Amino acid sequence: MATVMSDDRIRDFDPITFSVIRNRFEAIGQEMTLAMEQTAWTSVIALARDYSCMIYDAHDSGPRQVTMAECLPIHCNSIRTLLMEVVRVFADDIHDGDVFMANDPYRGNTHIPDLVTAMPVFVDGVQVFWTVARGHQLDCGAAEASSIVPAARSIFQEGIVIPPIKIIDRGRERHDIIALYLANVRYRDALHGDLRAQLGACGVARKGLVELCAQYGREEVMRYSDGLMDYADHRASESFRAIPDGVFEGTTWTDTDGNGAVDIPITARVEKRGADMRVYYDGGPPSTGSFNGTYAVIQATATIPFLYYIDSDIPHNHGVLKHVVADARPGSICLGVWPAAVGGATTNPADSMHDVINVAMAAAIPDRVPAGSCHAGHMPNFCGIDARNARAWGCMLFNGMGGGGAAKGADGWPLIGTIAGMGGLTSASIEEVELLYPLRIDYNEITTDSMGLGEWIGGPGLRTCYRPIAGSMEAVSFGGGSRNPPHGVAGGTRSPGGGIYIEHADGTRTFTSVAGQTLVRPGESWTSYSSGGGGWGNPVHRDAELVRRNVRDGWLSRERAREICGVVLNDDFEMTVNVEATRALREELAKIERPLVDPTSPGAGTWIPEHLRPGDRFIEAPTIAEHFAEAAAHE
């Protein structure tokens, strides 16, 4: 018999049954995930996978995460705040056959675009689980045709707000509620299809859980569910206790608030005692645009780093998540106060609040803290009117995702996307995109010298170019990492950052911050250079053969290999390492004192000033009105 320990009791479980039930939970979550992805209608869910599926229990203390599938941590680690609100509002009015829907960021949700459907699961007349799906909506009925409006001044400009409501009541669909929702959004057929996909996914998981309880018995399944949380609690506690106790503080900066303010500070204070962490966020003044955090987002961003400080085989359930508690100063950029706009909560502020935990913890556990990853922003909303048939179209594509941060013993991953997603988002098939939408992708490729360097290097950024082929298109981006690029750790260097520009028919280019709205006319193109991840460790300690391979593969230039890593390559076909010249150069470069975290001040990004040419211009946080004026100037 295997023994699973918790703080207050020891339970005995059959190890085979324990493993089978654990994997059944995970398999049901995967079935739920596949059902949603394969039946969704819009690009953001079906192609880019900006959705998550979870199973929670119905514990008396509040719903607790049982399992998350291969989804997005910012979704899964924050859903409890919304389920708690559903339970609070409906209390004794939760019945078999009900389904609840909500997207209100001031009632426990992340931001308006993340629509949640939650289905209670009853067995023998007793609620035992919740099946929950959260999907990013392509449109929310906002002032602009985008799921996020960077320049929104209040939540009233961000779309329809839905507090927890029933859309299915004891098996009876509320057609009036669904009609009300669809009447307030663009692309109604597509969004109706996505809603059906979410409901279907919840139903698939419900069926699997009921069958599991029929096989093992309701009480036994719940006992093993509790045991899984105890197991995760015990394993996580051991790992967390290995982190030194203390108070750790860090500061980072977010690029923009969506309305012109730049280099906004975000700070974190982490109080570590035993196996528990308390995180308190603070920062600059509230964003006048949509980049304000929400309570659900701060819960997720505080927990995500601690999940990868521990062993990867520990189940990511409530037994782990309960060890991290987060709060923030209301009215700061970290925690918006109603009616502040919060549509960008999961992008700029979330990325920075995640980063600042790693910056703070670098002083305590540098060997376990990764460098900074690409921020959101190179995953645009495109929309327009197809000139061939006069139909409105829209899509959200993540093909420009940048690289992840390096860590001790591992280079950063390419295509990590956004820190909030941690690799869970996907790059769509170019052929499929061009078949479905009136645009062309000219190139989608790794960019040389786009990452931070170190003993372990960050994942590379991408260069991606989109071109409208049937009329103009609007492009909305929401993110950062241009002015304040992903940081390096333990002597590793920061990423150079990235940027966005419109190339006009006359060859001039208009550069913009990585948050804003732009107009792309026929004959023009929208190009993004996403940032690579930061480096870990002193670059002169990187294996010279790995540096040679990076140069050969086009990830790294000869110049940076020499100047930063101290590796001198011969001019032969194989680009062999000049051992003696490399040794001498590295001895000199090793004398340079490198900070624990790089950069140490705001506005360190170099990409835009390095790429501006005579005749180019730059606009900070552009709006559509500005770009109509910009477009007129090029007619």
C-alpha positions in Angstrom: 0.0 0.0 0.0 1.2 3.5 -0.8 1.0 6.2 1.8 0.0 9.7 0.9 0.5 12.3 3.5 -1.2 15.6 4.2 -0.7 18.1 7.0 -3.5 16.6 9.2 -3.8 13.0 8.3 -2.3 9.9 6.6 -4.3 8.0 4.2 -3.7 4.5 2.7 -4.5 4.0 -1.0 -4.1 1.1 -3.4 -1.2 2.4 -5.6 -2.6 0.9 -8.8 -6.1 2.4 -8.3 -4.4 5.7 -7.3 -2.5 5.8 -10.5 -5.5 4.7 -12.6 -7.8 7.3 -11.2 -5.2 10.1 -11.5 -4.7 9.2 -15.1 -8.5 8.9 -15.7 -8.9 12.5 -14.5 -6.2 13.6 -16.8 -7.6 11.6 -19.7 -11.1 13.1 -19.2 -9.5 16.6 -19.2 -7.8 15.7 -22.5 -11.0 14.5 -24.0 -12.7 17.7 -23.0 -9.9 19.7 -24.5 -10.0 17.9 -27.8 -13.8 18.2 -28.0 -13.6 21.9 -27.7 -10.7 22.4 -30.1 -12.2 20.2 -32.8 -15.7 21.7 -32.7 -14.8 25.4 -32.3 -15.4 27.8 -35.1 -13.0 30.7 -34.7 -9.3 30.8 -35.3 -8.4 31.9 -31.8 -9.7 28.6 -30.3 -9.6 26.1 -33.2 -6.2 27.2 -34.6 -4.4 29.1 -31.8 -5.8 27.2 -28.8 -6.5 30.2 -26.6 -8.8 28.2 -24.3 -8.6 25.9 -21.3 -10.5 23.0 -19.8 -10.5 22.1 -16.2 -12.1 19.8 -13.6 -12.9 21.1 -10.1 -14.5 19.4 -7.2 -17.5 20.7 -5.2 -15.8 20.8 -1.8 -17.6 22.6 1.1 -14.8 25.1 1.4 -15.2 26.0 -2.3 -14.3 24.4 -5.6 -10.8 23.0 -5.8 -8.8 22.2 -8.9 -8.6 18.5 -9.6 -6.8 18.6 -12.9 -5.9 20.9 -15.8 -5.4 19.6 -19.3 -2.7 20.9 -21.7 -4.0 24.4 -21.3 -3.0 27.9 -20.3 -1.9 28.5 -16.7 -3.4 31.9 -16.6 -6.8 30.3 -17.3 -6.5 27.3 -15.0 -4.8 28.8 -12.0 -7.4 31.6 -11.7 -10.8 29.8 -12.4 -11.4 29.2 -8.7 -12.1 32.9 -8.1 -15.0 32.8 -10.6 -16.4 29.5 -9.4 -16.4 30.9 -5.9 -18.6 33.7 -7.2 -20.9 31.3 -9.0 -21.4 29.4 -5.7 -21.9 32.6 -3.7 -24.5 34.0 -6.1 -26.5 30.8 -6.7 -25.8 29.0 -3.4 -28.7 26.4 -3.1 -29.9 27.1 -6.7 -27.3 24.8 -8.3 -29.0 21.7 -9.8 -28.3 18.8 -12.1 -28.5 19.9 -15.7 -27.5 23.5 -15.0 -24.8 25.3 -16.9 -23.5 28.7 -15.9 -21.8 31.4 -18.0 -19.8 34.5 -17.1 -17.1 36.8 -18.2 -17.2 39.7 -15.7 -13.6 40.6 -14.7 -15.0 42.3 -11.5 -16.8 39.2 -10.5 -13.9 36.7 -10.5 -13.0 36.5 -14.2 -9.6 37.3 -15.9 -10.9 39.7 -18.6 -14.0 40.1 -20.7 -12.7 38.1 -23.7 -12.4 34.9 -21.6 -15.9 33.5 -21.6 -16.5 30.8 -19.0 -19.0 28.0 -19.0 -19.3 25.8 -15.9 -21.3 22.7 -15.5 -22.0 21.1 -12.1 -21.7 17.3 -12.1 -24.1 15.3 -9.9 -23.9 11.6 -8.9 -26.6 10.0 -6.8 -28.2 13.4 -6.3 -25.0 14.9 -4.9 -22.8 17.5 -6.6 -19.2 16.1 -6.8 -17.5 18.1 -9.6 -17.5 21.1 -11.9 -16.4 20.8 -15.5 -15.3 24.2 -16.7 -14.3 25.6 -20.1 -12.8 29.0 -20.7 -12.4 30.3 -24.2 -11.1 33.6 -25.6 -13.7 35.2 -27.7 -12.8 36.7 -31.1 -15.1 39.6 -30.5 -16.9 41.0 -27.4 -19.0 43.7 -28.9 -16.5 46.4 -27.9 -16.0 49.8 -29.5 -13.6 48.3 -32.0 -13.7 44.9 -33.9 -11.3 43.2 -31.5 -11.4 41.2 -28.4 -9.1 43.7 -26.7 -9.1 47.4 -27.3 -5.8 48.8 -26.0 -6.9 52.4 -25.8 -10.3 51.7 -24.0 -10.8 54.2 -21.2 -13.3 52.2 -19.2 -14.9 48.7 -19.2 -17.9 50.2 -21.0 -15.8 50.4 -24.1 -14.7 46.8 -23.9 -17.8 44.9 -24.7 -20.7 43.0 -23.1 -20.2 42.2 -19.4 -21.8 39.0 -18.2 -22.1 38.3 -14.4 -22.6 34.7 -13.4 -25.9 33.6 -15.0 -27.6 30.3 -16.0 -27.8 29.6 -19.7 -29.1 26.1 -19.1 -31.5 25.6 -16.2 -32.1 22.0 -15.2 -31.6 20.8 -18.7 -33.6 23.6 -20.3 -31.6 25.9 -22.6 -32.2 29.7 -22.0 -32.6 30.8 -25.6 -33.3 34.3 -24.4 -29.9 34.6 -22.6 -28.0 33.1 -25.6 -29.8 35.5 -28.0 -29.0 38.5 -25.7 -25.3 37.5 -25.8 -25.1 37.0 -29.5 -27.0 40.3 -30.2 -24.1 42.1 -28.6 -21.2 40.6 -30.6 -19.9 40.6 -34.1 -19.4 37.3 -36.0 -22.5 35.9 -34.3 -22.5 32.5 -36.1 -18.9 31.9 -35.3 -19.2 32.9 -31.7 -22.3 30.8 -31.4 -20.3 27.9 -32.7 -17.6 28.5 -30.1 -20.2 28.7 -27.3 -21.6 25.3 -28.5 -18.0 23.9 -28.4 -17.6 25.0 -24.8 -20.9 23.5 -23.8 -20.1 20.3 -25.6 -16.7 20.0 -23.9 -18.2 20.4 -20.5 -20.7 17.7 -21.4 -18.0 15.3 -22.5 -16.2 15.7 -19.2 -19.4 15.3 -17.3 -20.1 12.0 -19.0 -16.5 10.7 -18.2 -16.8 11.7 -14.6 -20.2 10.1 -14.1 -18.8 6.9 -15.7 -15.8 7.0 -13.4 -18.0 7.3 -10.3 -20.2 4.4 -11.6 -17.1 2.2 -11.9 -15.5 2.9 -8.5 -18.3 4.5 -6.5 -18.9 8.1 -5.8 -17.3 8.1 -2.3 -14.3 6.2 -3.4 -13.6 8.5 -6.4 -13.9 11.6 -4.1 -11.5 9.9 -1.5 -8.9 9.4 -4.2 -9.5 12.9 -5.5 -8.7 14.2 -2.0 -5.7 11.9 -1.9 -4.4 13.3 -5.1 -4.5 16.8 -3.6 -2.8 15.5 -0.4 -0.1 13.9 -2.6 0.5 17.1 -4.5 0.5 19.1 -1.2 3.1 16.8 0.3 5.4 16.8 -2.7 5.1 20.5 -3.3 5.6 21.3 0.4 8.9 19.4 0.3 10.1 21.4 -2.7 8.9 24.8 -1.3 10.6 24.2 2.0 13.9 23.9 0.1 13.6 27.5 -0.9 15.2 29.8 1.7 12.8 31.7 4.0 12.8 35.4 3.7 11.3 38.5 2.0 12.3 39.0 -1.6 11.5 42.0 -3.7 11.8 42.8 -7.4 10.9 45.5 -9.9 10.2 45.3 -13.6 8.5 47.6 -16.1 5.7 47.3 -18.6 6.0 49.0 -21.9 2.7 51.0 -22.1 -0.7 51.6 -20.7 -2.3 51.6 -24.2 -2.7 55.4 -24.1 0.9 56.7 -24.3 2.3 56.3 -20.8 5.5 54.2 -20.9 7.9 52.3 -18.6 5.3 51.8 -15.9 6.9 50.1 -12.8 5.5 46.9 -11.3 6.9 45.6 -8.0 6.5 42.4 -6.1 7.2 41.5 -2.5 7.4 37.8 -1.8 7.2 36.6 1.8 8.4 33.0 2.0 7.8 31.1 5.2 8.0 27.3 5.4 6.0 25.9 2.5 3.9 29.0 1.9 4.3 32.2 -0.1 2.5 35.5 0.1 2.9 37.8 -2.9 2.0 41.5 -2.8 2.0 43.4 -6.0 2.3 47.2 -6.4 3.1 49.4 -9.3 2.6 52.6 -11.1 -0.7 54.5 -11.5 -3.7 52.8 -13.1 -3.5 52.4 -16.8 -5.7 54.9 -18.7 -6.1 52.2 -21.3 -7.0 48.6 -21.0 -3.8 47.3 -19.4 -4.9 47.0 -15.8 -4.8 43.7 -13.8 -7.7 41.9 -12.2 -7.9 39.9 -9.0 -8.1 36.6 -11.0 -5.0 37.5 -13.0 -2.9 38.3 -10.0 -3.8 34.9 -8.5 -2.6 33.2 -11.7 0.6 35.2 -12.3 1.7 34.7 -8.7 1.3 30.9 -8.9 2.8 30.2 -12.3 6.5 30.7 -11.5 6.2 28.6 -8.4 4.9 25.7 -10.5 8.1 25.4 -12.4 10.3 25.8 -9.3 9.1 22.3 -8.3 9.3 18.9 -9.9 7.4 18.7 -13.1 5.7 15.4 -12.2 3.8 16.9 -9.3 0.1 17.1 -10.2 -1.0 20.7 -10.8 -4.0 20.7 -8.5 -5.3 22.6 -5.5 -2.7 20.8 -3.3 0.0 22.9 -5.0 -2.0 26.1 -5.7 -3.1 26.7 -2.1 0.6 27.4 -1.1 0.6 30.7 -2.9 -1.6 33.6 -1.9 -1.6 36.9 -3.8 -2.9 40.4 -3.5 -2.2 43.9 -4.9 -2.8 47.5 -4.2 -6.2 48.5 -5.6 -5.9 51.3 -8.1 -2.4 50.4 -9.2 -1.9 49.0 -12.7 -1.8 45.6 -11.1 -5.4 45.7 -9.8 -7.9 47.9 -11.6 -10.8 49.4 -9.8 -14.2 49.4 -11.5 -15.0 50.8 -14.0 -11.3 50.8 -15.2 -10.7 49.0 -18.5 -9.1 45.6 -17.9 -9.2 44.0 -21.4 -5.5 43.7 -21.6 -5.1 42.2 -18.1 -3.8 38.9 -19.3 -1.2 40.5 -21.6 1.1 43.4 -20.5 0.4 43.5 -16.8 0.2 39.7 -16.5 3.5 39.2 -18.3 5.2 41.8 -16.1 3.7 40.4 -12.9 5.0 37.0 -13.8 8.4 38.4 -14.6 8.7 40.3 -11.4 8.3 37.2 -9.3 11.3 35.6 -11.1 13.3 38.9 -10.6 12.5 38.8 -6.9 13.3 35.1 -6.5 16.5 35.3 -8.5 18.3 36.4 -5.3 17.1 33.3 -3.4 17.2 30.5 -6.0 19.1 31.7 -9.1 19.7 28.1 -10.2 15.9 27.5 -10.5 14.7 30.8 -11.8 14.4 31.2 -15.6 15.1 34.3 -17.6 12.4 36.4 -19.0 10.2 35.1 -21.9 8.6 36.9 -24.9 5.7 39.1 -23.9 2.3 39.1 -25.7 1.9 41.4 -28.6 2.9 39.6 -31.7 -0.5 37.8 -31.8 -2.7 40.2 -33.6 -6.4 40.5 -34.1 -7.0 41.2 -37.8 -10.4 42.2 -39.3 -11.9 43.9 -42.3 -14.5 43.7 -45.1 -13.6 41.2 -47.8 -13.7 43.2 -51.0 -14.6 40.1 -53.0 -17.9 39.4 -51.3 -18.5 42.4 -48.9 -18.4 40.1 -45.9 -17.0 41.0 -42.5 -14.1 38.8 -41.4 -11.9 38.6 -38.4 -9.2 36.3 -37.0 -6.6 36.1 -34.2 -3.3 34.5 -35.1 -0.4 33.5 -32.9 2.1 32.8 -35.7 4.5 35.5 -34.5 5.1 34.1 -31.0 8.5 34.7 -29.5 10.9 32.7 -27.5 11.1 31.5 -23.9 13.6 32.3 -21.3 16.7 30.1 -20.6 17.2 28.3 -17.3 20.2 26.6 -15.8 20.8 23.5 -17.9 18.3 24.4 -20.7 18.0 26.8 -23.6 14.7 28.6 -23.9 12.0 27.2 -26.2 11.1 28.8 -29.5 7.4 29.7 -29.8 6.7 30.0 -26.1 4.3 32.8 -27.1 3.3 34.6 -23.9 4.3 33.9 -20.4 0.6 33.5 -19.4 0.3 30.6 -21.9 3.7 29.0 -21.3 3.7 27.3 -24.6 0.1 26.2 -24.6 -0.8 28.4 -27.6 -0.2 27.2 -31.2 0.9 28.6 -34.5 -1.7 28.1 -37.2 -1.0 26.4 -40.5 -0.1 29.2 -43.0 -1.9 27.4 -45.8 -5.1 27.1 -43.6 -4.9 30.7 -42.7 -4.6 31.9 -46.3 -7.5 29.6 -47.3 -9.8 30.9 -44.6 -9.0 34.7 -44.6 -8.2 37.4 -47.2 -4.6 37.8 -46.2 -1.2 36.4 -47.2 1.7 35.5 -44.9 4.9 36.5 -46.8 7.2 35.0 -44.2 7.2 33.4 -40.8 10.8 32.7 -39.7 13.3 32.7 -36.9 15.2 35.9 -36.5 19.0 36.0 -36.1 20.3 37.6 -32.8 16.8 37.9 -31.4 17.5 36.3 -28.0 19.4 37.0 -24.9 22.7 35.2 -24.5 24.3 33.3 -21.7 25.6 29.9 -20.7 22.1 28.9 -21.8 20.4 31.1 -24.5 16.9 32.3 -24.8 14.5 30.9 -27.4 14.6 32.9 -30.6 12.0 35.5 -31.8 10.2 35.4 -35.1 9.8 37.7 -38.1 6.3 37.5 -39.5 4.7 39.5 -42.3 0.9 39.7 -43.1 -0.5 41.3 -46.2 -4.2 42.0 -47.0 -5.3 40.8 -50.4 -8.9 41.9 -50.6 -9.3 45.4 -49.2 -7.8 47.1 -46.1 -7.6 45.4 -42.8 -7.3 46.6 -39.2 -4.7 45.2 -36.9 -4.9 45.3 -33.1 -1.9 44.2 -31.0 -1.7 44.1 -27.2 1.5 43.5 -25.4 5.0 44.6 -24.7 8.6 43.6 -24.6 9.8 46.3 -27.0 10.9 49.0 -24.6 11.4 46.5 -21.8 12.6 43.3 -23.3 12.8 39.9 -21.6 15.5 40.0 -18.9 18.6 37.9 -18.4 19.5 36.1 -15.1 22.7 35.1 -13.3 24.9 37.0 -15.8 22.8 36.3 -18.9 21.9 39.1 -21.2 18.5 40.6 -22.0 16.8 40.1 -25.3 17.1 43.0 -27.8 13.3 43.2 -27.8 11.1 43.4 -30.9 8.7 45.6 -32.6 6.0 46.1 -35.2 5.8 48.2 -38.4 3.6 48.9 -41.4 5.5 49.0 -44.6 3.9 51.4 -47.0 3.7 51.1 -50.8 6.4 53.9 -51.1 8.8 51.8 -49.0 8.7 53.9 -45.9 7.7 52.3 -42.6 5.6 53.4 -39.6 6.8 51.7 -36.5 4.5 51.3 -33.5 4.7 50.1 -29.9 3.6 46.5 -29.4 0.2 47.7 -28.3 -2.2 49.6 -30.5 -4.5 49.6 -33.5 -3.3 50.1 -37.0 -4.8 50.2 -40.5 -3.1 48.2 -43.3 -4.2 49.2 -46.8 -3.9 47.2 -50.1 -0.2 47.2 -51.1 1.0 47.5 -47.5 2.1 44.9 -45.0 2.1 44.4 -41.3 5.3 43.0 -39.9 6.2 41.9 -36.4 9.6 41.0 -34.9 8.9 39.1 -31.7 11.5 39.2 -28.9 13.4 36.1 -28.0 13.9 35.0 -24.4 16.6 36.2 -22.0 19.8 34.3 -21.4 20.9 32.5 -18.2 24.5 32.5 -16.9 27.6 34.2 -18.2 27.8 33.9 -22.0 31.5 33.1 -21.9 30.7 29.8 -20.1 28.5 28.5 -23.0 30.0 25.5 -24.7 31.8 26.8 -27.8 30.5 24.0 -29.9 26.9 25.0 -29.1 27.8 28.6 -30.1 29.2 27.3 -33.4 25.9 25.3 -34.1 23.8 28.4 -33.2 25.8 30.4 -35.8 25.6 27.6 -38.4 21.8 27.4 -37.9 21.3 31.1 -38.3 20.1 31.8 -34.7 23.3 33.8 -33.8 25.6 36.0 -35.9 29.3 35.6 -35.9 29.6 39.1 -34.5 27.5 38.4 -31.4 29.1 35.0 -30.9 32.5 36.8 -30.8 31.5 40.0 -28.9 29.2 38.4 -26.2 30.1 34.7 -26.0 33.8 35.2 -26.8 33.8 32.5 -29.5 36.0 33.1 -32.5 35.1 31.0 -35.6 37.4 30.2 -38.5 36.4 31.1 -42.1 36.3 27.5 -43.3 33.2 25.8 -44.6 32.4 24.1 -41.2 33.0 27.3 -39.3 35.3 25.5 -36.8 36.1 27.1 -33.5 39.5 28.9 -33.3 40.4 27.4 -29.9 43.3 29.6 -29.0 41.7 32.9 -30.0 38.5 31.9 -28.2 40.4 31.0 -25.0 42.2 34.4 -25.0 39.1 36.4 -25.8 37.0 34.6 -23.1 39.7 35.4 -20.5 39.2 39.1 -21.2 35.4 39.0 -21.4 35.2 37.0 -18.1 36.6 40.1 -16.3 33.3 42.0 -17.1 31.1 42.2 -14.1 27.5 41.1 -15.0 24.4 41.8 -12.9 22.2 39.2 -11.4 19.3 40.5 -13.5 19.7 42.5 -16.7 18.3 45.1 -17.3 18.4 47.1 -14.1 16.5 50.1 -15.4 13.5 50.8 -17.7 13.5 51.5 -21.4 16.4 49.2 -22.2 15.0 47.8 -25.4 17.2 48.6 -28.5 15.3 47.0 -31.3 13.3 50.0 -32.6 16.1 52.6 -32.6 18.3 50.1 -34.3 15.8 49.5 -37.1 14.5 52.9 -37.9 15.6 54.2 -41.3 15.6 57.7 -42.8 12.0 58.4 -43.7 10.5 56.0 -41.1 8.4 57.2 -38.2 7.3 55.9 -34.8 3.9 56.1 -33.1 3.5 55.1 -29.4 0.2 53.2 -28.7 -1.5 54.1 -32.0 -5.3 54.3 -32.4 -7.3 53.6 -35.5 -8.0 57.4 -35.8 -4.3 58.1 -35.9 -3.7 55.4 -38.5 -6.5 56.7 -40.8 -4.7 60.0 -40.7 -1.4 58.1 -41.3 -2.9 56.3 -44.2 -4.2 59.5 -45.7 -0.7 60.9 -45.6 0.5 58.1 -47.9 -2.2 58.4 -50.5 
